């Protein structure tokens, strides 16, 4: 049981211990107190997203999120918006391949009320055919905005090649033809099929009245009943390359290789590998490709994961004439890492960056709440940040080298957007893979 500490007469009560609560029906509640704050970040995360969509309804999960603010419970859209702002809260939502989130930042005393608003969205939404058609138009504009931004579009292009013919290879925003198939009835059926207690995690980080928040969660989510879960297809990454010719000043490039999936203990080493490879200004790629040779303005690497797959990504933006050279250098640098591993200085520096990044994240309630949700979904427990730091500190150079070798042995994928001349990077990448 958490320890409660009073702030003063009439003030909210603040927990002083991390706590994971399981309601009788299986809904989990992660409570992460942050002494010294007067606000909290809270939300409801559901394990559902584009990976569970049938092909003909691609985009329905994201469209459901859009309909969240069309009114809910006893409030029409304007009243719902006013209810949020009447307590000074900021509310939003987001859809991914595997999770959908409804979250808010709020003063401590209003956390239970805002959780109730989110529950209204999930259980008592106002779905009208006219509103649905309007939101399809809004999503079409969102798709257009993403398409017009080549540094966004390049990742969608890459994803489509890497997971072609699979839900992970389809755009989260959907397509005009697939969204045309979505009706209010289909929206409701999709929602009902995936609204089960084991798929729901409620999280709050910051300052809050523990008992009031838990009571609100029990009241609004305790009625959910278990049902047979719909399984999503396994990820099947494939080698390949794709190019899109556009009249741009730069060629935008993405390369990727295998990495550990979400929840894997090897991710600690993978994130250090990415940091050393291309994560910052002292990284090998930044120093070699930008500082030494001046071939790019931007280049970086990062780890991207789903439940059953992971990728080591590199993004670069360069002139078309330099694209093929950049592709070759990126591949060669990964090969050097696989052959020799990181230096002691690189490993020490990467761990320092990882520690600092984690500590900075600890100061942000929204980042903490989301981190707790990931821990619950992946490990079914809350992980102390000291444990994470210890696991990161224990990573060896040999583990990083082994991951680099494994990356080069798996399916590699590349994408390019920009002038036709820059697509030579794809041939250069495939030739060296």
Secondary structure, DSSP 8 states (H G I E B T S, - for coil): ---EEE-STT--EEE-S-EEEE-TTS-EEEEEE-TT-SEEEEEEEES-SGGG--GGGTTHHHHHHHGGGS-BTTB-HHHHHHHHHHTT-EEEEEE-SS-EEEEEEEEGGGHHHHHHHHHHHHHSB---HHHHHHHHHHHHHHHHHHHH-HHHHHHHHHHHHHTTTSGGGS-TT--HHHHTT--HHHHHHHHHHH--GGGEEEEEEES--HHHHHHHHHHHHTT----------------EEEEEE---SSEEEEEEEEE--TT-TTHHHHHHHHIIIIISTTSHHIIIIIIIT--EEEEEEEEEEETTEEEEEEEEEE-GGGHHHHHHHHHHHHHHHHHH---HHHHHHHHHHHHHHHHHHHT-HHHHHHHHHHHHHHHSS---HHHHHHHHHT--HHHHHHHHHHHHHS--EEEEEE-GGGGHHHHHHHHT-
